[in-house]
Every structure is written in structure tokens, then in C-alpha cells.
Amino acid sequence: MIDEFIQQRLNQLHELRQAGIDGYGYRFERSHMVRQVLYTFQEHANVSCAGRIMALRSHGKSMFGDIKDSSGRIQFYIKKDIVGDAAFTLAKKLDIGDIVGIGGELFKTHTGEPTILIKRIELLAKGIRPLPEKWHGLRDVEIRYRKRYLDLIANDDVRAVFTARSKIIRTIRKYLDEREYLEVETPMMHPLAGGAAGKPFRTHHEALNIDLFLRIAPELYLKKLLVGDLERVYEINRSFRNEGISTRHNPEFTMLEVYTAYADYRDVMDLTKGLITAVADEVFGKRTFMFHEQEIDFNTWEEVSFADLMHRQYGIKPDDSAQQWLKKLQEQGVAVGEGKISRTFILNLVSDLLEFKSAHPVFVTDMYTELCPLAKRKKDNPLLSERFELFIGGMEVANAYSELNDPLEQRTRFQDQAQDEGKTGIDESFVEALEYGMPPAGGLGIGIDRLAMIMTNQFSIRDVILFPQLKAEAAAGEPAT
């Protein structure tokens, strides 16, 4: 049926071209966006707008329709005795989904509907395929993600989510720029995978004949800039993890990383609060949000101790051996495999401890030092680090710490980490940079995608990423894999 529809549209396009109308026009000068027309509506004013036809209603020698641009939707009316035979013939060959430019006079119908009385019309792009409402709709989640452009056409709520996401990022930049942070760019291809825990994507550079990794995080490069006396830097970056896909994980994601010289994790905690509440205030004009049927109040911030949680829940102490951890977890009915407990396992355990227990923002502090190879130890308890993770609605959103700037200890930590994870080699270039002297600093990473999920009340991370990663589309006649 769709093939017949496409052929019908192609036939119409052929007829238009025979009549001297190309079907794919050139520049069209608009006087107004639709929202401007509606907001400043003045009867008899002349306007020109452009957009996609979303409805058509024919009445013999006249037609009503709706045109939609990125700002809104408005009705138009075209009458044969006003526009003439040629323009009305063109109008009769228009379809829902075509993109047109129109010019005319504003009036209101007897029902009070703002309308453009068309005096000129141009076809700017003939739609060959049907819009989703006509055939399938966009209830199929796979189609919505794979063909996001159709999702944006069909669903105004989706457009609003991505508009909000853009404003969130713009507000973050504004907040940091006003505090004299310098936005920088660091490499996306790294000779060593580092700066965070995660499995990297590997690639090969032909000209240099070397293997490289898509960055897991930009952290080590940004801290090299602190060594270079750039005291306040940030990067809104794309990072990559060659790991699973879920409602909270996409292999390609957006992070904010911020570094402040002569600060510590407590200063960064204040920065985080200020930044997130500024986004809430400026983008949404409120500080309470609904997320997964929970009310999140950004006026309420809590702090809990990871070490205390682990001890209270499982009897685990930071100086216990890995085997003691394993035994205590099993005694509490936690299903864990034999052997070493990985850093990732422990970090995921924190999520399970907190999930859905506190909707408001929670700073989790007192992380075990051995889980934090890039963070300073606490002065009063070297087994714990000066670090926090921020959970909102039970979901980890941010990670921060007082940066380790001792090159000797950093080398030892890297070596211990490499041995624990069965890797060879450490990032000597970063350790060398530290040997020139890096000021004490506080570092922060915020997951932009997850923050956008919370503030727009979206269940899946895919709903705040325009083009999320998907399985390969099955060929015609083949089952999807």
C-alpha cells in the first residue's frame, strides 16, 4: 500500500514538473515564524511563513489547511478567485507532508481561528513518502529512535524534550562562563584508555600505524591543562563505552567535566548544587520535577556516607579483604560470583543501595580509596577518599573528587589498578605531567543525558538522545537481530 502511495506522489511530482514547477524550491524569505504570527496577531496584516503541511480540507474552489514550522502551527485558506488558476492548480496537487512557502493576509474565521488568506504559494519540497500518522503512527519505539526525524514531525512533546535539552546545555555553559571557566576541547582518540572505568572502543590510525581508543573520559587531558596553569576549565564532551545498552546507558553519551584549581570536592559540591539549580530555574522556572512518579525537589539536598552504608547494610569495612567482602555479601544474601570483586561491581552496588529510596538529590561521600584511583585520600582516614557521587531519583548523575596530584602516589595507584584488572602499562604521559606540578583541584563530571532525563521526565536515555545506538536494521524479508 505504501508503494502505491509513493507512486501516486511521484506521478504528482511528474505532473508538476511538466507544468514548469520543479517541486524542490530555493530560498524562501519569511517575515514571521508561526509563533510570532499567533503572538502578535493583527487582522489584515500581511505575513509570509514557511513549513510543512499537516492538514488539508478541500471545498471545491477553495481549500483550508494547516502549516507547521518549528515554532507552531497555523491554519491557511486559499481561494481560486484570489490566487488564480495556476496557483490553485498547484494547491490541488499538494499533499500532507509537503513543505511550502505562503504569503497572505491575516484574518479570523467565524469560529475565531487565526488564518492566513493565501495570496501566493510556493512548493519548496514535495514529500514522496507518507507521514507516520497516515500509515503506522509512531507508537513503534524502534521506528521512533531509528527515524527520529519522523518522531520530531509527529510528536510535539518529543520536540519539546530536545529543545529543553539544548537549553540545559546552553545554561550550563552560561553558568560556567560567568564564573570565568574556560571551555576547551580535548582529543577523542586516545593512545591509552583511561580517566574512568569502562571498556573502550578500539580503532586504528592508518597513517601513524597505531591503535587508538575512543575516549572513555577526557579527565586526564583536562588535568594536564591544570598543570599548564589553566586554572578553571570545562568540556562538554562525547565519550564512549563499549558496554551494554539499557534505559540508562548508551555507548555514546554526553558528559560535562569541570576542573577548578585550588579547590576540593566540597567546593565542587557547592558548584554542582549551584549549576543544577540554575538550570532548573532558568530553563524550567521551577525546582520540583516529576520523574518516574517521584517528586524531585532541588531545594532539598542530602549527604550520606558510602562507608557507613556498606557497614550498616553488609558489615563491610574499607580495610576488609576482598574475600571478606565476598563472604559478608553472601551472608546477606547478595548473589556474587567467586573471586575478586571488581570496582564496577562495588559502584553498581551503591546504585542498588540507593535506588528509589531517595528521590531528592543525594551526595554519596566516603568512597573507599581503592575504588578511587584518581582521588585524594581523606586526611583523617586514608582508607576513604575525598569523593562524592550524586544520585537523583535513585540514578547516578555526577561524580566528583579532590584530584590526586602526587605523582608518586598516582603511579603506585595506576600500577595497582593495572595489576588488579590484568592490564599492562600505565599512562606515563599523565604521571610525567604531574611531576611538573599540578595544583590541588576539584574535578566534576555530570551526565548530561541523565540530567536531561530527570528534568524532562523521560524513562529511557534513548528519549533524550536524538540518534541513539540501535541494532542493525534487518534487511527486507529477514528477521531483526
PESULGI-V723070 format. One record per pair of residues at least 24 apart in sequence whose ideal C-beta (glycine too) atoms are under 8 Angstrom apart, sorted by the first residue. I is the first residue (numbers start at 1). J is the second residue. If there is no record, write none. Layout:
[[I	J] [I	J]]
This chain:
[[1	135] [2	129] [2	130] [2	135] [5	129] [5	130] [5	135] [6	128] [6	129] [6	130] [9	95] [9	126] [9	127] [9	128] [9	129] [10	128] [12	93] [12	95] [12	126] [13	126] [13	128] [15	93] [16	90] [16	93] [16	123] [16	126] [19	86] [19	89] [19	90] [21	90] [21	123] [22	123] [23	123] [23	125] [23	126] [24	124] [24	125] [24	126] [25	101] [25	122] [25	123] [25	124] [25	125] [28	101] [28	122] [28	124] [30	101] [33	69] [33	70] [33	71] [33	72] [34	67] [34	68] [34	69] [34	71] [34	72] [34	73] [34	74] [35	71] [35	72] [36	71] [37	74] [37	106] [37	114] [37	116] [38	72] [38	74] [38	114] [41	106] [41	114] [42	106] [43	106] [43	107] [43	108] [44	105] [44	106] [44	107] [45	105] [45	106] [46	103] [46	104] [46	105] [46	106] [47	103] [47	104] [47	106] [47	116] [48	101] [48	102] [48	103] [48	104] [49	74] [49	101] [49	102] [49	103] [49	116] [50	99] [50	100] [50	101] [50	102] [50	124] [51	99] [51	100] [52	97] [52	98] [52	99] [52	127] [52	153] [53	94] [53	95] [53	96] [53	97] [53	98] [53	99] [53	100] [54	96] [55	96] [56	94] [56	95] [56	96] [58	92] [61	88] [63	91] [63	92] [64	115] [65	94] [67	100] [67	102] [67	116] [70	159] [74	114] [74	115] [74	116] [75	109] [75	113] [75	114] [75	115] [75	116] [76	102] [76	104] [76	115] [76	116] [76	117] [76	118] [77	109] [77	115] [77	116] [77	117] [77	118] [78	117] [78	118] [78	121] [79	117] [79	118] [82	117] [82	118] [82	119] [83	118] [83	119] [83	120] [83	121] [87	120] [87	121] [90	121] [90	123] [91	118] [91	121] [94	123] [95	126] [95	127] [96	127] [96	130] [96	131] [96	134] [97	127] [97	129] [97	130] [97	131] [98	123] [98	125] [98	126] [98	127] [99	123] [99	124] [99	125] [99	127] [100	124] [142	470] [145	462] [145	467] [145	468] [145	470] [146	470] [146	473] [148	466] [148	467] [158	463] [160	456] [161	452] [161	456] [161	458] [161	463] [161	464] [162	464] [162	466] [164	283] [164	284] [164	452] [164	455] [164	456] [165	448] [165	452] [165	456] [165	464] [167	282] [167	283] [168	279] [168	283] [168	448] [168	451] [168	452] [168	455] [169	236] [169	448] [171	278] [171	279] [171	282] [171	283] [172	236] [172	256] [172	275] [172	279] [172	448] [173	236] [174	282] [175	274] [175	275] [175	278] [175	279] [176	234] [176	258] [176	275] [179	232] [180	232] [181	232] [181	233] [181	234] [181	258] [181	260] [182	230] [182	232] [182	233] [182	234] [183	233] [183	234] [183	235] [183	236] [184	222] [184	225] [184	230] [184	233] [184	234] [184	235] [185	235] [186	215] [186	218] [186	221] [186	222] [186	235] [186	237] [187	215] [187	221] [188	214] [188	215] [188	237] [188	238] [189	213] [189	214] [189	215] [190	214] [190	215] [192	425] [192	427] [194	219] [194	220] [194	427] [194	430] [195	219] [195	220] [195	221] [195	374] [196	239] [197	343] [197	344] [197	347] [198	241] [198	242] [198	243] [199	241] [199	242] [199	243] [200	240] [200	241] [200	242] [201	240] [201	242] [201	251] [214	239] [214	240] [215	239] [215	240] [216	240] [216	241] [217	255] [217	257] [217	445] [218	255] [218	257] [219	257] [219	374] [219	443] [219	445] [220	427] [220	430] [222	257] [222	259] [222	443] [223	259] [223	403] [223	430] [223	433] [223	438] [223	441] [223	443] [224	430] [224	433] [225	259] [226	259] [226	261] [226	403] [226	438] [226	439] [226	441] [227	433] [227	434] [227	436] [227	437] [227	438] [231	260] [231	261] [231	262] [231	439] [232	259] [232	260] [232	261] [233	258] [233	259] [234	258] [234	259] [236	448] [245	469] [246	461] [247	459] [247	460] [247	461] [247	462] [248	395] [248	450] [248	461] [249	461] [250	449] [250	461] [250	462] [250	465] [250	468] [250	469] [251	469] [252	465] [252	469] [253	447] [253	448] [253	449] [253	461] [253	465] [254	447] [254	448] [254	449] [255	445] [255	446] [255	447] [255	448] [256	444] [256	445] [256	446] [256	448] [257	443] [257	444] [257	445] [258	443] [258	444] [258	445] [258	446] [259	403] [259	441] [259	442] [259	443] [259	444] [260	441] [260	442] [260	443] [261	439] [261	440] [261	441] [262	439] [262	440] [262	441] [263	440] [263	441] [263	442] [264	376] [264	386] [264	402] [264	440] [264	442] [265	365] [265	375] [265	386] [265	387] [265	388] [265	400] [265	401] [265	402] [265	442] [266	442] [267	442] [268	388] [268	400] [268	401] [268	442] [268	443] [268	444] [269	363] [269	388] [269	400] [271	442] [271	444] [272	390] [272	398] [272	400] [272	444] [272	446] [273	301] [273	361] [275	446] [276	361] [276	451] [279	451] [279	455] [280	455] [283	455] [284	455] [289	454] [289	455] [289	457] [290	457] [291	359] [291	392] [291	393] [291	453] [291	454] [291	457] [292	356] [292	393] [292	457] [292	459] [294	356] [294	359] [294	393] [295	359] [296	359] [296	360] [296	361] [296	392] [296	393] [296	454] [297	359] [297	360] [298	360] [298	361] [300	360] [300	361] [301	360] [301	361] [301	362] [301	363] [302	358] [302	360] [302	361] [302	362] [302	363] [303	362] [303	363] [303	365] [303	388] [304	354] [304	362] [304	363] [304	364] [304	365] [305	364] [305	365] [305	366] [306	350] [306	364] [306	365] [306	366] [306	367] [306	368] [306	389] [307	366] [307	367] [307	368] [307	384] [308	366] [309	350] [309	353] [309	364] [313	353] [318	368] [318	369] [318	370] [318	383] [318	384] [319	383] [340	420] [342	421] [343	370] [343	371] [343	420] [346	371] [347	371] [347	389] [350	389] [350	396] [351	391] [351	394] [351	395] [351	396] [354	391] [354	394] [355	394] [355	395] [356	393] [356	394] [357	394] [358	391] [358	394] [359	392] [359	393] [359	394] [360	392] [361	390] [361	391] [361	392] [362	390] [362	391] [362	392] [363	388] [363	389] [363	390] [364	388] [364	389] [364	390] [364	391] [370	416] [372	401] [373	404] [373	413] [373	414] [373	416] [373	417] [374	401] [374	403] [374	404] [374	410] [374	413] [374	443] [375	401] [375	402] [375	403] [375	404] [376	401] [376	402] [376	403] [376	404] [376	405] [376	440] [390	446] [392	451] [392	454] [393	454] [395	450] [395	453] [395	454] [396	447] [396	450] [397	446] [397	447] [397	450] [397	451] [397	454] [398	444] [398	445] [398	446] [398	447] [399	444] [399	445] [400	442] [400	443] [400	444] [400	445] [401	442] [401	443] [402	440] [402	441] [402	442] [403	438] [403	440] [403	441] [403	442] [403	443] [405	434] [405	437] [405	438] [405	439] [405	440] [405	441] [406	434] [407	431] [407	432] [407	434] [407	435] [410	434]]
